[in-house]
Amino acid sequence: MKTQSISLFREKRPVIISGPCSAESEEQVLQTCEAIAKSGKVDILRAGIWKPRTRPNSFEGVGAIGIGWLAKARESTGLPIAVEVANTTHVEEALSHNVDILWVGARTTANPFSVQEIANALKGTNSTVLVKNPIHEDVELWTGALERLNQAGIEKLAMIHRGFAQHGNSVYRNEPKWQLAIEMKRRFSDIPLICDPSHICGKRDLIQGVAQQALDMDFDGLMIESHINPDAALSDKEQQVSPEDLQIILDSLIIRRSNITDVELTEKLQLLRNQIDLIDDDLVKLLGERMQVAEAIGLVKKEKGITILQAERWEEIIKRVTAQGSMHDLSLDFLERYLNAIHQESIEHQNDVMNTSELEEE
């Protein structure tokens, strides 16, 4: 893809985007934006103008009038403004108010038709567009959204990692699944990657920890929702922080270097990385050997006419490995993901063996 760097991301790390989840009133927008701007650490003001809600009769935003309030905040603070767009009308309204930055929300990213509509509406502009990950863990949809915008001539792009919807209980509103954001950074190393701890956490008391983790993983910026009176917010009040708490969070963050210039430190790191490489080589070899054994088991099952899945045996493996893993400081969450991946690969190997005809084998 042909991309242009975004000047703000060249000049500062991390870039901080903040403001209310929703624009609710002119007073609320101005008070919030002016208060967070006083910290001197916020670089971009944001507010939701149109709110895509899961169910009807929820607060769905004030509409285009809210852009005018945000524009007044820009005038009073000198900071650029950003809004979410989901269709052609939104784009036209945002451009007519000279909104500095647009972002595509998670629900929109998941719909290629909607992304293409936005891309078509932006043709011929020099807009800066941020693209959130889709609701569910699909990096191809995320990639496709960037490509559609880029093919429409949008070259100033950034990605927002806001976590992924999950089933069951979790400490997070949306699971971070950091490996997916890292994969996007690998694919598009020249495009800034921003973390949205507010939507990942869903609870304000978790935001600082997730924000720090994102910076430690070399994210380029943070988007944190702030409201002058969070408990009275009309949307997502649990995940918004007051301007005072935002200041505390930003002051607490440790900004680490992404590159090393110290020769001795570089050498120490390289030695440790060499050890990691050797261990990885051993792991891959052992996994290959494990799959060879799984195939042998598949042959026995084929011969005896029994099913691939043996539930009791699988439960036995889970209990044994998780017990061992806990003694080596491996988290239960990691072990479950590891075992599920291994088990799925083993099933596929056994399936290939059991469903290969004798003619094909010859």
N, C-alpha and C positions, 0 to 999 in steps of 0.2 A: 504494500500500500504506500501511496505517496502522502506523507504527512508533514505538517509544519509544527515546530515546537511552539508551545504556549509560553509567552514571555514570563508570566508570573511564576511558572514552574521552573524556569531557568534561574530565576533570581532568588528563590526562597524554598527552603524545605524545613518543615512541612508547610504546605499551603493550607490555611484554615478557612473552611466555609461554614458559616453559622447563621442562624436565624430561626424563626418559628416554623414549626411543622406546617401550620396553616396561617395565612393572613386572615385575621378575624375582624379587625377594625383598623382604621388609620392610626388611632392612638396606640393600640397594641403593637403595630408594626414599627412605628417610629420610636416608641419607648424602648422596645427590645433592641432594635438595630443600633440606636444611639448608645445604649448601655454597653452592648458587646463591643462596639467600635472603640470605646474608651480604653480597652485593654491594650490596644496597639498590636495585638497578635492575630486579629481576624482580618482576612484578606478579601473575602467575598461574602456578600450578604445573600441569604436565600429565604424564600417563603413559598409555601404551597399555595397556588392560586386556584387550580382545579384539582380536586382530591378524588382519585378513583377509589371508591369504597367497596368493600366486599358485599355489603347489603344495602338496600335502599333505606331511605329515611335517616341515614347517617349524615353528618355534616360533610358536604361535598365541595366546600370552598365557596368563596364569594364571587369568583369569576373575574373578568378583566379589570374591574374597578380596583382590585387588589394590586395590580401591576402599578397603577398610579401611586398607591401608597408606598410601594417599594421604591419607585423612582424618586419619591420625595426623600426617602431614607438615603438613597444614593447621593442626592444633592446635599443633604445635611452632613453626611459622613465622608464623602469623597470616595467611597468604596464601590466597586462594581457589583451588579446584582445578577442573580440567577433564578430561573423558574423552570418548573417541569412542564413539558408539552407532550400531548398524546395524539394530536391530530392537526390537520391543516389550519383549522380556525385558531387553535392555540398558538401555532407558529406565527400566523399573521398578526395576532394581537401582540405577541411578544416583540416581534420585529417593529411594529408600529410604535411601540414604546421604547425602542432602542435598548431592549434588554441585552446585557453584555454577554451572558452565558445561558445556554439552554441545557436542560438535561432530560434524558429519556428514562422514564421510570421502569421498574422491574416488570410490571404487568404488560407494559407496552413492548419492552424488549422481547418478551415471549411471543409476540405476534408479528411475524414478518410483514403482513399486510400493513399494519399500523406503522411499522418502522419505515417501510417504503413510502408511505404517504407523507411522513415527516421529511424523509430525504428529498422527495419530489418538491415539497414546499420550500425547502432550503436551497434548491439549485440556484446558482448565481450569486449566493451570498458568501461572505467570508466569516460565517458564524463559528463560534466555539461551542462544541457540543460534548457533554459528558454522558456516558451510557452506563446505566446500572445493569448489574447481572440480572438475568431472568429469575423469576421466583423459584423455579426448580433448577437443580444442578445440571445444566446443559451448556457447556462451554461453546458448543457449535452455534447455538442461538445467539449467545453473547458475541461471538466472532462474526456471525452473519450480520448482526445489527451494525457493527463497526464498518464492515465491508460495504453495506448498502449506503451508508452515509458517505463513506469515502468515494464510492463510485458516482455519487451525486455532486462531487466536488468539495465536500467538507474535509478539510485537511487538519484542522485544529481539533483534535479529539483527545478525550481522556476517559478512563474507565472508573466506575464506582463499584466497589465491592460492598454489598449490603447484606450478605448472608443469604441462605437458602431455606425455604420452607421445609419443615420436617414433620413426620408423624410421631406421635407419642410425646412423652414428657421430656423437657430439656430445660437447662438453666437459661438458655437463650431463646429469644423470640424467633430468630432465624439462625440456623447453624452456620458458623463461619466457613467451615470447609475450606480452610486456608489453601489447601493444595490446588483447588480450582482457580483461585485468584493468582496463585503463583504460576500456574500453567498459562494463564492469559498474559502475565508479565513476560513469560518466556517467549510466547508467540509474538508479542508486540512490545519489545523492550524499549522502543522509542516513544511509547505512549504513556503518559503519566497514569499511575494507579492510585486511587483515592479510597480510603476506608470510611464507611458510614457506620460507626459504632452504635449510633442511636437505634438503627433498625436491626442490627445484629442482636443487641442486648435486650431491647424492649423494656429495660429497667435502668433508671439513671445511675444507680449505685454500681453498675457493672461497667460503665462507659470508660472510666479511666484505665482500667486494666486492659480492655480490648484495644483502646487507642494506643497504649504503650506497646502492646504486642504488634500492632500493625507497623508502628515506626521501627521496631526492632527487626521487622521483616522487610525494611527498606521501602515502605509505601511512601508515596510522594505528597500525600495530603490527607486531611481528615474532614469529614462533613458531620458536624455535631449540631443537633437541634437545640435551640434555646428559646425560652419564652419568658416574658417579664413576670408572669405569674403561672408557672407550669401546672399547678393543681387546678387551675380554672380553665385550662386549655380545652378547646372544642374537639381536638383530635390528638391521640397518642400522648396524653398528658404524663403517663408513667415514664416515658423515655426522654422527655424534654428536661433541660436543666435551666436554672435561673442564670442570668448574666454573671452573678457573683460566683455561682458554682462552676460555670464555664471557665472563669478566670482561674479558679483553684485547679481545675483539671489541666488547663494549658500550662500553668506555672509548674505543675508537678511532672510534666513529661520530660523524659531524658532523650535528647537528640543525639544519636550515635552516628559515627561516620560510616559511610558505605564503602570507602576505600582506605587502604592502609599505606602509609608512606614510610613507617618505621621498619627498617631492614630486618632487625632482630625479631620483631614481632611477626613479620611476614614469614620468616624462616620457621618460626615455631608453629604458626598456623599451617604451613605447608606440610610439616612433618605429621601433624595431626590429620590433615586431609588425606595424606598418603595412607595412613592407617585406616581411615574410613573407606578408601578405595579398595584396599586389600580385603577388608571385612565384607564389603559389598560383593566382591568377586566370589568369596566363599559362600555368601548367602545365595547368589544366583546358581552356583554349582550345586549346592544342597537342594535348592528348590527343583532343579532339573532332575536330580536323583530321586526326589520325593515323587515327582510326576511319573518317573519310570516305574516305581513301585506301584503307584496308583493304576497304571496301565496293566501291570501284572495282576493286580486285584480284579480289574475289569475283565480280564480273560477268564479268571476263575469264576466270577459271577456269571459270565456268559455261558460257560460250560455247565454250570449248575442251574441256570435259569432263574436267578434271583435278581432283585431290583438293585439299581445303583445306590439309592438312598437307604441307609441303615440308620434309623433315627437314634437307636440306643447307642450305637458306636459313635455317632456324631456328638451326642451329649457327653459321652465319656471323654472324648478328645477336648471338648470345651472346658470341662471341669479340670482336667489334668493340666492343660496348657495355661489356663488363667491362674491356677494355683502357683505354677512355676513362675509365670510372668510377674506376679506380685512380689516375688522374692528378688526380682531383678529391677524393681522400680518401674515396671511397665504398666501404664494405666489400663483399666478394664476396657475403656472405650477403644483404645488402640488395638488391644488384643482381639476384641470382637471384630473390628474392621479387618484386621490381619487374617484372622481365622476364616471369616466369610469369603475373603478374596481367594485364599488358598483352597477352601472347600469348593468354590465355584470352578476354579481351574481344574481341580481334581475330577469333579463331576464331568466336565467337558472332555477331559482325556479319557475317562472311562466310557463315556458315551460314544466317542469315536471308535474305541476298541470294540465295544459291544454291538455297534450297529454297522460295522464293516463286514460285508459279505465275504465268504470264502473265495468267491471269484475275484473280488477286488484285491484280496490279500495275495492271490496268485499273480 
